[in-house]
């Protein structure tokens, strides 16, 4: 763990204690901030979200337990809290733990205890965050700052939330993020595909009965619905109408994933659906290409993610490889980046991931992580197999050069006029990629 990346906030009304703790933790390599009361703490957290908080129990005006309770009740407890006190009772320590405190240390402070408690809390927090895909974006993508503010604002509101994002933006993981903010548990998170509810001739009845069954499957929690964009506009309206009419005020949150074109297209086609959207929260998810400057940090976080979830040995991306990836369009967004990193970690090789390995992986893998060449290629004729490979090869190479045909011609060593003909014959839409 890189301590220099961790920010610790110290909240204590005694200047001597604040100064001593700051001196010790700064010496250990942490970035430390100090405040003397709850009001200053709230301002500091809003401006500089900490990775860890040391909170004194006995403070004037608003004490530590009251502040901790406020954070817990308003879903602001996004960091581990270690309580500190010189004369706390067992009941106070139990109450702090119940409210979400990670640990409890007593004054006078031991240097060893202070340093050890910080390491344990940050390590536990890192492991917890490492398993959460949504936090990869929250902690590493500046373009997602407003998105997570919007998600946090909707956690306790009784309305449908539409997540509008391209393929690979991991809408389900963002729905899970909202669920965990409120429920702090894995249970009662249900997923379903709306388009799969449509079967046979009785479409309306199928959607109605299917949704009622899904809603009735939990008493409190979150329902994430995908496949909304595949429904006809009238069926989208029916689904929204039914969801809003159901009794969702009993702790059930409904999150619906849609693609970027659904809102505008549907509003033009269906005024009733437009009204449904206006009464609901519609949150846009930035594509990964808006986070290109954050790719190096994202790479590190995704490597940590697979080290924690699958026990894969970490590797490092060379600076040249990182530079290539910060210029890549990422059509498959975060999902594609995860698949690319996963593929490189599964490969036996050197510790450093170089440009050649990156290009090979991105060329062979589509945005979803599947091989671009069909798995039944051996059943094709030579002509069919050649066409399949050429289309896959040139499509991926075109993405790697940012859609520049002149650069593509140089890269594949092909005369530009002939390359244009080949792209046209393979139905590769190069004109939109210029």
N, C-alpha and C positions, 0 to 999 in steps of 0.2 A: 504494500500500500504506500502511495506517495503522499507523505504527510503534508507537503507543501501545497497540495491541492485541497486540503481540508481547512474549513473555517470554523473556529470555535468561538461562541459568544459566551461571555462570563457576565452574569447578572448578580450583583451583590452590592449592598449599600455601604459596606465597609471598604474604604479606599485602600487600606493596607492589604486586605485579603485579595482585592481585585488586582493590585499591583504584583503581589507575590505569584498568583496563579498565572497572570499574563507573562511574567518573566520566565516561569518554568516551562509553560507550554510553547512560548515563542522559541525558547532554547531548544525544544524538541523538534522544531521545524514547522509548527502549525502557524497559520495566520489567525491571530487572536483579536477579538473586539471586546471592549468592556463598556458596560452601562451600570447605572446605580439604582434604577427602579424599573417598574413594569412599563411605564409610559415610554421611557427611552428604549426599552427592549422591543416594544411593538414597532417603533419607528425603524430601529436597526434591522429587524427581521424583514420588514417590508422592502428596505433598500438593499440589504445584503443577506439573503437567505442562508442561514448557517448549516453546517453539517452536523454540529453537536452544540448543545447548550448546557452550561452549568448554571443551575438556578438555586439561589439562596431561599430558604423557606421563610425566614423571618425578615421582612422588609416593611417599611412604613407605607401607609395608604393601602396598597394592594400587595398582599403577601404571595409567596411562591406557589402555594397550593391553589389559591384562587386563580392565579395566572395560568397554571397548568390545566386547571379545570376548564377555563375559557378556551384554551387551545384545543383541548380534547373535544369539547362540545361543538366547536365551530369548524372542525376538520382542518385545523391549522397545525396539527402535530405531525409535521412532515420531517422531523429530525429527532434523534434520541435526546432525552433529557436526563441529566444526572443531578439529583437534588443534593444540596449541601446545607448542613446545619450544625450548630454547636450544642443544641439542647433540644433535640426532637424526641418525641415519644414513639413507642412502637406503633401506636394507632396512627400517628402522622405518617410514618414510613409505609404502613399498609395502604393508607389512603392515596399516597403518592404513586405507589405501584399500581393500584387499581385504576388510576387516572392515566396511566401510560408511561410513567417514569421508568427509565431503563435501569437505573442504579441509585444508590443512596450512600453518600460518604459523609463522615463526621469531621468537624473541626476539633482541634487544630489539624490542618491538612498535612498528610504525609506526602512527600514528593513522589515516592514509589506508588502510593495508592492513586494519586492524581494522574500520573502518566499511564498506569495500568488501566484505570477506568476509561480513559480516553481511547486507548488502543482497542479495548474490548467493545466499547459502544460503536466506534467507527467501523470495526471489522464486522460486527453483526449487522450494521446498517448497510454496508457494502454488499454483503451476501444477500440480504433481503432485496435490495435494489437491483442486484445483478440478475435476479430471476424475473424481474418485471420489465417486459419489453417496452412499455409506455415510458418508463423512466429513462430509457436510452435516449428518447427524444427530448424529454423534459430537461434532462441534465446536460445535454450536449448540442441541441439545436436552437440557436437564437431565434430562428423564424417561428418556433413553436411557443414562444413565451405567451403571446396573447391567446393562443389556442388553449393552453392549459389554464389560463385565467378564466376563460369562458367555460371550460369543462368543470372547474372547481365551483363556479357560480351556479351551475345547473344541478349539482349533486343533490341538493335538498328541495328542489322545485318540482312541483307536481305537473309536469308537462312532458310531451314526447321530445326527445332530442334526436335530431337528424345529423349524422356525421357525413359530410360531403367531401369525399377524397378519391383520388385516383387509385387504381389497382395497386396493391402492395403497401398502402399507407397503414395497414394493420388496424382497421377500425374496431375490430373485436377486442384487441388489446387495450384500446382507449376506453372502450365500454367497461372492461374489467377494472381499469384504473378508477373510473367513477364509482364502480361497485365497492372497491376496497376502501375508497375514501369514506364511505358511509358505513359499511358493514364490517370491515376489518376481518373478513373471512372468505373462504373459497366457496362455501356452500351457497345454494340458492342463486347461482348465476346460470341462466338458461339461454341457449342459443338455438335458433331455428331459421330455416330458409323459407321466406314467404313464397317464392316462386314454386317451391315443391308442394305447397298446399293446393295449388291449382291442378286439378285432375278431372278427367272426364268432361261431361257436358255441364254438370252442376257447379260451375266455377264459384259463383257467389256463396253457395252453401258450403263449399269446400273451404273457402277462406274463412268464413264465419265460424264454422265448427272447429277448424284447426286453431284459430287464434284463441277462441274461448278455452280450448283444451290446454294450450300453452300457458295462458294467463292463470288458469286454475291449478297449474302444476306446482306453484309456490305461493306461500303466504306473504312473504316479504323478500325483497331481493331485486335482481335486475334481469330483464329480458333483452337480449340482443338479437335483432332481426336483420338478416342479410337477404339478398335476392329481391329487394324492393324494386330496383331499377329494371328488372326483367318483367315486371307486371305491366299489363296494359293500364293506361291512365285511369280508366274507370275502376279498375281493381285496386289501384293505388289509393284512390279516394275512399273506396269501401274499407280498405284496411285501416287507413287513418281514422275514419269515422268510427269504426268499431272500437279501436284502441282508446279513443277519447271518451266514448260512451261507457266503457267498462269502468268498474270501480278501482281506479289506480291510486287512490289516496291512502291505501293501507300499506304503504311501504314498498310498492312495486314501481320500479323505474323502467321505462321502455326506451331503448336506444335503437335507432334504425340507421343502417349503413346505406348510403346512396352514392352514385357516381357523379362526377362534376357536371354532367349535362342534364341530370334529372330535373333539377329545380326550374331552370329557365324553360326547358322544353315543355314540362308539365304545366307551368303557369300559362303558357301560350295556349295550350290545348284544353285546359280544364280550370275554369274560374273557381269551382268548388274546392279543388285541390289547392289552389293558390291561397284560399282562406285557411285551409288546414295548416299550410306552412306558416302563415302569418301568426297563428296562435301557438306555434311551437318554436323551439330553439333550433336554429340552423347554423351549425358550426363548420366552417371551412377548414380543411386539413391541408397545410402547405405540402407540395411535393418535395422530395428530397433534393431536387436541383436548386431549391431556395436555401439549402443548408450546406452548400458546397464548401464554404470556408470552415465548416465544423466537421468535415469528413475525417480528418486525422484523429480527433477525440472520439468520434463515433466508432472508428475502427478499434481503438483501444477498449472501448466499453463493450463492443460486440465480442471481442476476443475474451474478455473477462466473463461475459455472459455464458459462452460455451464452455469455458473452464469450470464455471460453477455448476451449470445444468447438466453437462455431459462429461466433465472431467477431461476435456481435450487439452493437450499440451499447447501452451501459447506460442505464437510466432510473432515476429515483428515485420511490419511493412517498411521497406526501404523508403527513403525520402523521395526518390524518383518515382516509386510506385504510388506513394501518397499523392504526389503531384499529378500523376495521370488520373487518379480517382477523383481529385478535386475539380477536374475538367470534364468528367463524364456526366452524361445526362441522367443516368439512373431511371430509365423508364419503368422499372419495377419497384422503385422507391425503397423503403427500409427493408422490405421483404427480400428484394434482390441483393441488397448489401449483406444481409444476414446469410443468404444462401452462398454468396461469393466467399465470405469469410469462412463459413462452415466447410466449404469445399477445400479451401487452402489448408485448413487445420487438419482435415482428414488425410491429406496427402503426406506421405513420408518424404521428408526433404530437409533442407537446411533451415536454420533458425530464421533467416531473413527471406521474406517474400519479395521477389524482384519483379521488374516490369514484364518480363517474358511470361512468368507464371500468371500474373494478373490478366494479361491479354489472352492467354490460352483459356483461362477459366471463364472470362466474360464472353469469349467467342463461342465456347461450347455450351454455355448455359444461357437460357432465355431468362427473362425477368422473373419467372416463377421458379427458376432453379432447375427446370427439367432440361434434358438435352434437346437442342433445337432439331437435330435430325431424328426422324421418327424411329421408334424402337423396332418396327417391322421392316426396316430397310432391306433386309436380306430377302424379303418376299417380292421386292420390286425388280423391274427390268433394269438393265444398266442405264438406259436413258432416264428413267424415272428417278433412280438413285442419284445420278449425276445432277439432275435438276434440283432435287431436294437438298443436296449438299451445297450447291452453288447459291441457292436462295438463302439458306441458313448462314453460310459463310459471309456473303456480301452484306446481308442485313446487319449482322453483328459488327462487321468491320465498319460499316457506315455509321453505326452508333458510336464506335470507338473514336472516330475522327470528327464527331460532332455534326454529321450530316454534310460534310464538305466533300463533294464529288472529286474535285481536283486533288485533294489530299488522299482520297480513296484510290484514285488512279495511280498515284505515286506509290501508295502502300502495297497494292496488289500487283504492281508492275504491269499495268494494262493501259493501252492507248485510250484517251478519254472518250472519243467518239464511239469506239467499240464498247466501252464500259456503259455509256448511256443506253446503247441498244440492248446490252445484256440486262441492265436494270429494268428496262421497259418490258422485255420479253418475260422476265421473272415476276412482273407485277410488283416490283419494289418501288414504293412511292417516295422517290428521292426528292421530288420537287418541294415537298413540305418540310424537308429536313435541311434545306439550304439556309 
